[in-house]
Every structure is written in C-alpha cells, then in structure tokens.
Amino acid sequence: MHRVEVLIVEGEVLAINFALLGTGRIADTALSEALKSANGATLWSVFSRDEERAHSFAERHGAQAPVNAYSDLDRLLQDPELNAVVIATPDKLHVEQAIAAAAAGKHVLTEKPMATTVEDCQVMVDACAAAGVRLGVAYHMRWHNGHRQIADMARAGEFGQLRHIRVQWSWPAPDDTNWRAGADVGRWWSLAGVGTHCLDLIRWMLKPTAGEVAEMTSVISRQQFGGPHDETAILAFRFENGATAELCSSVLFGAPTRVEVYGTKGWARFEDTLGPHGAGRIETQRGPLAFEVGNPYQGEIEDFVAAIRENRPPEVDGEEGMRNVELMSRAVE
C-alpha cells in the first residue's frame, strides 16, 4: 500500500501537487484555473488520451511538473512528486482511474457524478480506504458564497423548520452529439450535467434537520431526441421528517436557474446562482442577501487540500457521492 505524505519544510506545509485527468470544457475553463488559484494547490500535470492535446493543455495552463503532460495514466501516476488527482473525464471512466490513482497512493477528487453505478461507487470508496487516501466528489455549488450563507442561516434556525426546497436548472442542447446523450461513457444526460448538482443542494440543505430521503418519485422524458438518456428529469422527494423537495433538470429549454427554500419562519429564493460564476441574486423574507462573488471551484479545491492536510474527510466524501448516484439510478430505472 502506498500513502502520500504531506511534506513540511521548516514548518511550512508545501502545496499539494494535483494532476488534472481530462482536458474537456470544465477542466479547461474552470478546474485548471481553480487549481492554480487555490491556496495550497498546484496544477502539476495533465492527462489526456490524446498526447498532443495533453501537451497543449499543460503548456496553455502552466502545469508545473518537469514532465507535465501524459497520455499514459500509469506513467503519470508513477511521479513521486504527485500528491493527488482531479478526475474530469466522462462518467464511466471515473472508477478505473480512481482505482489506479488510489493504488499509486494519490488522493482522489472526482467530478460529479462520481460513477454510473452504486457498485462502482463502492469500489472507489473501498479502493481509497484501503490505500489510505482521501476521496472527494466535486460539487462546487456548495462553495458559492451565497449558498453557504443560506445553509448557515438554515442550520441556525433563521428559516424555522425547513419544509420544502425546489431547484430548476436547464439548458437547450442543439442536438444529441454530447457524450452524455449516449450510453458509451455516460448513463444520464440532464441529470449528470446539472441535475446531480440540484440533488446535492437539496440534500445539503435538508439532510441535517430532515434526515434521509424516505420516498422518491420521478418523471423522465426522452422523446425529443429519442436516445437512451434523460432529456428532462423531474424528481420529487419526501424526507424522513416529512420535508419535501423537487428538482427539474433539462436539456430541452433555456430558462433562468432557480432555487427556492421554504421554512416555517422564512424563505430564500436564488436567481441565477447556479453555474460556474459564483454570482447571481438571493432574496430572503428580510430582503436581498449580500454576499461576496467568488470562485466556487476554488473553494472545493481548498476544502480537499484541507482534508488531506488535516487527515479528515472532505465535505462531500465518497459515501455522499454514492448516495447521489443511488438516487439518480432509481430515478431512471
């Protein structure tokens, strides 16, 4: 078994060196910059199945390793100065890459959803536990500063007992060429793209006071493109204490994103806060909520760095990521 040690030189903790696995849109526009700007993190190296693409990406984003671009994952993982990986490849590839990283003693932060079956999620959890490395799932919406303020207010009882949450997130796909639309490397379309974030927000807000999901119903539409995966998904939940929630994710229409939180003493409404930007507007029963616009991807990286240094689970660990996958699996079965 390999274990990554966090080096301390003259009392200073050195940065965690991360490899970015995958060079797609989110890796290019969000994760690479977050790894460079996050306190305690370094964009060290890059993996792509296309070697030329890996070199171009690493050069463009300034990956710091002496050898910083790979098309062979095993070679990348042999780097003794590499501490952790961020997996940003298509969903069905996560499990194999996580197992390989854990076996090499590298901590694993994987993009959502963490895998496409509960069984694969459990394999990832077990592999990381056996290797003594951390496993986290990248739900960056928890690090939107306004979202965190509302979550803190809810836990402090400022909305009374939370009774209902509604989340909607959609975008108009021009066609079905997106890899999530097919079955080769994905299992869900709208749910994997954005619905999984909606579900995580619901559970993050409700679980501390409402308990676990006790009942779920779903309506799944696939008629527009006729493919195997959800084009629109509508999910409804009842939690153990009777609180309810609903989410709508879709690739069939554009609309403002919205989150609504209702309690016995107040409410909150989020407009255009979902996405990569950390901005938008939040209203409560007391009026507008002021919050600092920040990079939510940076927040998730810094939490994972802290989890490694403090030898604790990250805020969203493998068990929570697996529960998210379990509910999405039930929704489409």
C-alpha positions in Angstrom: 0.0 0.0 0.0 1.2 3.5 -0.9 0.5 6.6 1.2 1.0 10.2 0.2 2.8 12.2 2.8 2.2 15.9 3.0 5.7 17.4 3.2 6.6 20.0 5.8 9.7 22.1 5.2 10.9 24.5 8.0 7.4 24.5 9.5 5.7 25.3 6.2 3.3 22.9 4.5 4.1 22.5 0.9 1.5 22.8 -1.8 -0.4 19.7 -2.8 0.5 18.8 -6.4 -2.5 17.8 -8.5 -2.8 16.1 -11.8 -5.8 17.0 -13.9 -7.2 13.9 -15.7 -9.2 15.1 -18.7 -9.0 18.2 -20.8 -12.6 19.0 -21.6 -14.6 22.2 -21.2 -14.9 22.3 -17.4 -11.2 21.3 -17.0 -10.2 24.0 -19.4 -12.4 26.8 -18.2 -12.8 26.1 -14.5 -10.7 23.4 -12.9 -7.4 24.4 -14.3 -7.7 28.0 -13.1 -9.0 26.8 -9.7 -6.0 24.6 -9.2 -3.7 27.5 -9.9 -5.5 30.0 -7.7 -6.5 27.8 -4.7 -4.4 28.2 -1.6 -2.2 25.1 -1.0 -2.7 23.6 -4.5 -0.6 23.4 -7.6 -1.6 22.3 -11.1 1.2 19.8 -11.5 0.5 17.7 -14.6 -2.2 16.8 -17.1 -3.6 13.6 -18.6 -5.4 13.2 -21.9 -5.9 10.1 -24.1 -4.6 12.4 -26.9 -0.9 13.2 -26.2 -0.8 16.3 -28.3 -3.9 17.6 -26.5 -2.3 16.9 -23.1 0.8 18.9 -24.1 -1.2 21.8 -25.5 -3.3 21.9 -22.3 -0.4 21.7 -19.9 1.5 24.4 -21.7 -1.5 26.7 -22.0 -2.3 26.4 -18.3 1.2 26.3 -17.0 1.3 22.9 -15.4 4.4 22.9 -13.1 5.9 19.4 -13.3 9.2 19.0 -15.2 7.3 16.4 -17.3 3.8 17.8 -17.2 1.7 16.0 -20.0 0.8 12.4 -20.3 -1.3 10.1 -22.5 -0.4 7.1 -20.3 -2.1 7.3 -16.9 0.2 4.7 -15.3 3.2 6.8 -16.2 1.7 9.9 -14.8 0.8 8.2 -11.5 4.4 7.0 -11.1 5.5 10.6 -10.5 6.7 10.6 -6.8 6.1 14.3 -6.5 2.4 14.0 -7.5 0.1 14.0 -4.5 -3.5 14.0 -5.9 -5.6 13.8 -9.0 -8.8 15.6 -10.1 -10.8 13.3 -12.4 -12.6 15.3 -15.0 -13.2 12.6 -17.6 -16.5 11.1 -18.8 -18.5 9.5 -16.0 -17.9 5.8 -16.8 -14.2 6.3 -16.8 -14.0 7.5 -13.2 -13.9 4.2 -11.4 -11.0 2.7 -13.3 -9.0 5.9 -13.0 -9.8 6.3 -9.3 -8.7 2.7 -8.6 -5.4 3.3 -10.4 -4.8 6.6 -8.6 -5.5 5.1 -5.2 -3.2 2.1 -5.9 -0.5 4.6 -6.6 -1.1 6.4 -3.3 -2.7 9.5 -4.8 -5.7 11.3 -3.2 -8.7 11.4 -5.5 -11.1 14.3 -6.1 -13.6 13.2 -8.8 -16.0 15.3 -10.8 -19.7 14.5 -10.4 -21.4 12.1 -10.6 -18.6 10.0 -9.1 -19.6 6.9 -11.2 -22.6 5.5 -13.0 -23.5 2.6 -10.7 -23.6 2.2 -6.9 -21.4 -0.8 -7.3 -18.7 1.3 -8.9 -19.0 3.9 -6.3 -18.4 1.3 -3.6 -15.4 0.0 -5.4 -14.0 3.6 -5.4 -14.7 4.1 -1.7 -13.1 0.7 -0.8 -10.0 1.3 -3.0 -9.3 4.7 -1.5 -9.9 3.5 2.0 -7.5 0.5 1.5 -4.9 2.8 0.1 -5.2 5.4 2.9 -6.0 8.2 0.6 -8.8 10.8 0.6 -11.8 10.5 -1.8 -13.9 13.6 -2.6 -16.7 14.5 -5.0 -16.6 17.9 -6.7 -20.0 19.5 -6.0 -18.8 23.1 -6.4 -22.2 24.7 -5.8 -21.6 24.1 -2.1 -18.9 26.8 -2.3 -21.0 29.5 -3.8 -20.7 32.1 -1.0 -24.4 33.0 -1.1 -25.3 29.3 -0.9 -23.1 28.8 2.1 -24.7 31.8 3.9 -28.1 30.4 3.3 -27.1 27.0 4.5 -25.6 28.5 7.7 -28.7 30.5 8.3 -30.9 27.4 7.9 -28.8 25.5 10.4 -29.1 28.4 12.8 -32.9 28.2 12.5 -33.4 31.5 10.8 -36.0 30.0 8.5 -37.5 27.9 11.2 -38.1 24.2 10.3 -37.3 23.7 6.6 -40.3 22.3 4.8 -39.7 22.4 1.1 -37.0 23.0 -1.5 -37.4 23.4 -5.2 -34.5 23.6 -7.7 -34.6 24.1 -11.5 -31.6 24.1 -13.9 -31.8 23.6 -17.7 -30.0 24.5 -20.9 -31.1 24.0 -24.6 -28.9 21.3 -26.3 -28.8 21.9 -30.0 -28.5 18.2 -30.8 -27.7 14.9 -29.2 -23.9 14.8 -30.0 -22.9 15.5 -26.4 -21.2 12.4 -24.9 -23.8 12.4 -22.1 -26.6 11.7 -24.6 -25.1 8.3 -25.5 -24.5 5.1 -23.5 -20.8 4.7 -24.3 -19.3 6.7 -21.4 -22.3 8.0 -19.6 -25.6 7.0 -18.0 -27.6 10.2 -17.6 -27.8 13.4 -19.7 -29.6 16.3 -17.9 -29.2 14.6 -14.6 -25.4 14.1 -15.0 -24.9 17.6 -16.4 -26.8 19.6 -13.8 -29.4 17.5 -12.0 -26.8 15.9 -9.8 -25.9 19.3 -8.5 -29.6 20.1 -7.8 -29.9 16.9 -5.9 -26.7 17.6 -3.9 -28.0 21.1 -3.0 -31.3 19.6 -1.8 -29.6 17.0 0.4 -27.1 19.5 1.7 -29.8 21.9 2.8 -32.3 19.3 4.2 -30.4 16.3 5.5 -29.1 17.9 8.7 -32.7 18.5 10.0 -34.9 16.3 7.8 -32.9 13.1 7.8 -32.6 10.8 4.7 -34.7 10.5 1.6 -37.6 8.2 2.6 -39.6 8.3 -0.7 -38.8 9.4 -4.3 -40.9 9.6 -7.5 -39.6 10.6 -10.9 -40.8 11.5 -14.4 -38.3 11.1 -17.2 -38.7 12.4 -20.8 -36.6 11.0 -23.7 -39.0 11.8 -26.6 -37.3 14.8 -28.3 -34.1 13.1 -29.4 -35.2 9.5 -28.7 -31.9 8.5 -27.1 -31.3 6.3 -24.1 -30.9 9.0 -21.5 -33.0 11.6 -19.8 -33.7 14.8 -21.6 -35.9 16.2 -18.9 -36.0 14.8 -15.4 -38.5 15.8 -12.7 -37.8 14.2 -9.3 -39.8 14.6 -6.1 -38.7 13.6 -2.6 -40.1 13.1 0.9 -37.5 13.1 3.7 -37.8 11.2 7.0 -39.3 14.1 8.9 -41.9 14.9 6.2 -40.0 17.7 4.5 -40.3 17.6 0.7 -38.3 18.7 -2.3 -38.5 18.7 -6.1 -36.0 19.2 -8.9 -36.2 19.7 -12.6 -33.2 19.3 -14.9 -33.5 19.5 -18.7 -31.6 19.9 -22.0 -34.7 20.9 -23.9 -35.1 24.6 -22.9 -33.3 27.6 -21.6 -34.6 29.3 -18.5 -33.3 31.2 -15.5 -31.9 28.9 -12.9 -33.7 29.0 -9.6 -33.5 27.6 -6.1 -36.4 28.1 -3.5 -36.1 27.3 0.2 -39.2 27.4 2.4 -39.3 27.1 6.2 -41.9 27.7 8.9 -40.4 31.2 9.7 -39.0 32.4 6.3 -37.8 31.6 2.8 -35.0 32.2 0.4 -35.0 32.5 -3.4 -31.8 32.1 -5.5 -31.9 33.6 -9.0 -29.0 32.8 -11.5 -26.7 31.5 -8.8 -26.3 28.0 -10.3 -23.3 27.6 -12.7 -19.6 28.3 -12.6 -19.6 32.1 -11.8 -20.4 32.4 -8.1 -22.7 35.3 -8.7 -26.5 35.8 -9.1 -29.1 37.2 -6.6 -30.6 35.9 -3.4 -33.7 37.2 -1.8 -35.0 36.3 1.7 -38.0 37.3 3.7 -35.8 40.1 5.1 -34.7 41.4 1.7 -31.7 40.9 -0.6 -28.8 38.9 0.8 -25.3 40.5 0.3 -22.6 38.0 -0.5 -19.1 38.2 -2.0 -18.8 36.8 -5.5 -16.1 34.1 -5.5 -14.9 31.1 -7.5 -16.8 28.1 -6.2 -14.3 25.7 -7.9 -11.5 27.2 -5.9 -13.5 26.6 -2.7 -13.9 22.9 -3.4 -10.2 22.5 -4.2 -9.2 24.3 -1.0 -11.6 22.1 1.1 -9.9 19.0 -0.5 -6.4 20.3 0.3 -7.5 21.0 3.9 -8.9 17.4 4.1 -5.6 16.0 3.1 -3.6 18.2 5.5 -6.0 17.7 8.4 -6.5 14.0 7.8 -10.3 14.3 7.6 -13.0 13.5 5.1 -13.7 16.3 2.5 -17.1 18.0 2.8 -18.5 15.8 0.1 -17.0 12.3 0.6 -17.4 9.1 -1.3 -20.4 8.0 0.8 -22.4 11.1 0.0 -21.4 10.9 -3.7 -22.6 7.3 -3.8 -26.0 8.2 -2.3 -26.4 10.8 -5.0 -25.7 8.1 -7.7 -28.1 5.7 -5.9 -31.0 8.2 -6.1 -30.3 9.1 -9.8 -30.1 5.4 -10.6 -33.5 4.8 -9.1 -34.9 7.8 -10.9 -34.2 6.4 -14.4 -34.7 2.7 -13.7 
